[in-house]
């Protein structure tokens, strides 16, 4: 069935035509994206996700900003915000915030890096399928760009009552957001599934 | 125009593999990723309604309970989403007030009402054209995550403004309800199968 493709949004059967690089194929009935030819290779994705993982560490070790209020200097990291919610016994909100702003992006990158490594070294472990499904799941829940906008709003609100100085953590957080958007843009999981199938056939 | 379902072709929900399904085989699994194969998300309309109704109910406490409490020199002022937005607008932060208002009041409302309209239309209760339905759904899907913004802002404020009785911000139970609204509306959009829109068109054309 490689000569046809099916639209994800409206279930229309379309002839699968080879398209030029950097072009997209759209569904003739509902205009949704069918398939693209702008994909990063597996090693590009590996490089990007490792970069992302390094940035996650920096963004969480170093504070995003320091704040001077009522003569006291204080600094905040990404996780701290959620942690204080836990301390105040708002477990659900804390969990939601930490999941969407830290856990989901982090696990997305680390699962993706593992998948790339396993595929490139042609090791076909059973976890590979699970990891690929997890990558799919975490893309939905990673909300770095929303967090960045919220951060800017919080800074605006705070700037009336306190002095704020940006720190290294913010810089790496912004870079992390760009890296993850780049991955989302160029990631074509179909390529990964096909590679997995090919490796599995070789083993047999 | 041919639907894949009519030709016994199913697309795997996880890995997008095309699988030819024989009618008699129930509970077939995808040969590539071992996920259960379905033509459509099972009980999609029921699930979406369930999530939507719960979200609509949670909207009430989310908007009326205080979402955060500001303590300034011993005086506590609880803020709901709306009163917080008004306070922002009055303190010359009109731009931010508009962003917060759109993200935490208009967007959840738009999501709930929009999805309800799509569901009613798929169930043949009201008429909206298929293209419009999909456009509306895509907008809901895209805008979905942005309604969580207010919770992120609160988490940052709570973390940095913490000077005991002099000045501090505490979360309120409205925040928990609002978080539930966000999660429930995202789950509602996830469990709706857009292919149902075109199944309906198909049925209507044949009549």
Interface residues (C-beta under 8 A of the other chain):
Chain A: X1 X4 X5 X6 X8 X9 X10 X11 X12 X13 X29 X30 X32 X67 X69 X70 X72 X74 X76 X80 X81 X82 X83 X84 X85 X88 X90 X92 X93 X94 X96 X97 X100 X101 X129 X132 X133 X136 X140 X143 X146 X147 X149 X150 X151 X153 X154 X156 X157 X158 X160 X161 X189 X190 X193 X196 X197
Chain B: X1 X2 X3 X4 X5 X7 X9 X11 X14 X15 X16 X17 X18 X20 X32 X33 X34 X35 X88 X91 X93 X96 X99 X100 X130 X131 X134 X145 X146 X148 X149 X150 X151 X152 X153 X154 X155 X156 X157 X158 X159 X160 X161 X162 X163 X166 X167 X170 X171 X175 X176 X179 X180 X182 X183 X186 X190 X194 X195 X197 X198 X199
